[in-house]
Amino acid sequence: MPEAIKLLDSDGSKGLDKSELLWITKFAKTLRSGELKNLTRDVFEALDADGDDSLTASEVATDDEATLAKVVTLVHATLPLPNLLVDTADAEQRATLSKHLTSALAMLDGDGDGTATRAE
């Protein structure tokens, strides 16, 4: 929950005001509409450098500025939270984004083999 609050807390107040709480409703609508599934598919495609329909740890941990910029653009188009914007020209922010993508890979890796396939 603390991570969710950080994500929604666009003004850095360490609390959520009414306008920030509206993002919860937006996220719920995104889940119901299928947009999140489409976003996952699009991000998967952006990260799958070799086009083999599976993501490896090295593909997800990319430091490629263009690839990460594409991921940020895709995410922000679906979930335009200010705290999701990442300056991919900044090495530290790219590293943080790669860390988050690595965590996402672990969640998607249903069979625990270190890769996530499209089916997973």
C-alpha positions as CSV (number, residue, x, y, z in Angstrom):
1,M,0.0,0.0,0.0
2,P,2.8,2.5,0.7
3,E,4.0,2.1,-2.9
4,A,0.5,2.7,-4.2
5,I,0.2,5.9,-2.2
6,K,3.6,7.1,-3.5
7,L,2.4,6.4,-7.1
8,L,-0.8,8.3,-6.6
9,D,0.6,11.2,-4.5
10,S,1.4,13.6,-7.3
11,D,2.0,16.6,-5.1
12,G,4.4,14.8,-2.6
13,S,2.2,15.5,0.4
14,K,2.4,11.9,1.7
15,G,-1.4,11.8,1.6
16,L,-4.0,11.5,-1.0
17,D,-6.5,14.3,-1.8
18,K,-9.8,14.0,-3.6
19,S,-8.2,14.5,-7.1
20,E,-5.5,12.0,-6.5
21,L,-8.1,9.4,-5.3
22,L,-9.9,9.7,-8.6
23,W,-7.0,7.8,-10.1
24,I,-8.2,4.7,-8.3
25,T,-11.5,4.9,-10.2
26,K,-9.5,5.5,-13.5
27,F,-7.4,2.4,-12.8
28,A,-10.5,0.3,-12.0
29,K,-12.0,1.4,-15.3
30,T,-8.7,0.5,-17.1
31,L,-8.9,-3.0,-15.6
32,R,-12.5,-3.5,-16.6
33,S,-12.1,-2.1,-20.2
34,G,-9.2,-4.4,-21.1
35,E,-6.8,-1.5,-21.5
36,L,-4.4,-3.0,-19.0
37,K,-4.3,-6.2,-20.9
38,N,-3.5,-4.2,-24.1
39,L,-0.9,-2.2,-22.2
40,T,0.8,-5.4,-21.0
41,R,0.9,-6.8,-24.5
42,D,2.3,-3.5,-25.9
43,V,5.0,-3.2,-23.2
44,F,5.9,-6.9,-23.7
45,E,6.4,-6.3,-27.4
46,A,8.5,-3.2,-26.8
47,L,10.8,-5.1,-24.5
48,D,11.0,-8.3,-26.6
49,A,14.2,-7.2,-28.4
50,D,14.7,-10.5,-30.3
51,G,11.0,-11.0,-31.1
52,D,10.9,-14.5,-29.8
53,D,7.7,-14.0,-27.8
54,S,9.4,-14.4,-24.4
55,L,11.1,-11.9,-22.1
56,T,14.4,-12.6,-20.5
57,A,15.9,-10.9,-17.5
58,S,18.4,-9.1,-19.8
59,E,15.7,-7.8,-22.1
60,V,13.7,-6.4,-19.2
61,A,16.8,-5.0,-17.5
62,T,17.6,-3.0,-20.6
63,D,19.4,0.3,-20.3
64,D,18.4,1.3,-23.8
65,E,17.0,4.8,-23.6
66,A,14.8,4.5,-26.7
67,T,13.2,1.2,-25.5
68,L,12.5,2.6,-22.1
69,A,11.1,5.8,-23.5
70,K,8.7,3.7,-25.5
71,V,7.6,1.8,-22.4
72,V,7.1,5.1,-20.5
73,T,5.0,6.5,-23.3
74,L,2.9,3.4,-23.5
75,V,2.3,3.3,-19.8
76,H,1.6,7.1,-19.5
77,A,-0.9,6.9,-22.4
78,T,-3.0,4.4,-20.5
79,L,-2.3,5.5,-17.0
80,P,-1.4,9.2,-17.1
81,L,-0.1,9.5,-13.5
82,P,2.5,12.2,-13.1
83,N,4.6,9.8,-10.9
84,L,4.8,7.3,-13.8
85,L,6.7,9.8,-16.0
86,V,10.4,8.8,-16.1
87,D,13.1,10.9,-17.7
88,T,14.8,8.1,-19.7
89,A,17.8,10.4,-20.5
90,D,18.6,10.2,-16.8
91,A,20.7,7.0,-16.0
92,E,19.4,6.8,-12.4
93,Q,15.8,7.0,-13.5
94,R,16.4,4.4,-16.2
95,A,18.0,2.1,-13.6
96,T,14.9,2.5,-11.3
97,L,12.6,1.8,-14.2
98,S,14.6,-1.3,-15.2
99,K,14.3,-2.5,-11.5
100,H,10.5,-2.1,-11.6
101,L,10.4,-4.0,-14.9
102,T,12.5,-6.8,-13.5
103,S,9.9,-7.1,-10.6
104,A,7.1,-7.2,-13.1
105,L,8.9,-10.0,-15.0
106,A,9.0,-12.0,-11.8
107,M,5.3,-11.6,-11.3
108,L,4.6,-12.6,-14.9
109,D,6.9,-15.6,-14.9
110,G,4.3,-18.2,-14.0
111,D,6.6,-21.3,-14.2
112,G,9.6,-19.7,-12.5
113,D,12.1,-20.3,-15.3
114,G,13.4,-16.8,-15.4
115,T,11.5,-15.8,-18.6
116,A,8.0,-14.7,-19.3
117,T,6.3,-15.9,-22.4
118,R,3.3,-14.3,-24.1
119,A,1.1,-17.1,-22.8
120,E,2.2,-16.4,-19.2
